[in-house]
């Protein structure tokens, strides 16, 4: 009985791996043995950074909100502003606040004034 080598599927699997590693540096894009390891490692990085991306965006939104709050004046910081929002029962998340600060400064100013009033400090003139 002839030996079955499964060559078609083996070649397809190797070809698929090499297609995925196209553009990698050196042997990692040319040789299956190294491409397989590089692909496994890149998958781990992709998984880890998909999780990290959420925290990165949250940090970006906080930075933007803080900059907008300080530019609005009144001596408020980000943390005091967020406390004012909570006291005023304004339930906007950081992403929405960040977008308002960038694209609709008039609306952000109104929210800022409400948060400041809820803290017991007078609204800006």
Secondary structure, 3 states (H helix, E strand, C coil): CCCCCCHHHHHHHHHHHHHHCCCCCHHHHCCHHHHHHHHHHHHHHHHHHHHHHHHHHHHHHHHHHHHHHHHHCCCCCHHHHHHHHHHCCCCCCHHHHHHHHHHCHHHHHHHHHHHHHHCCCCCCC
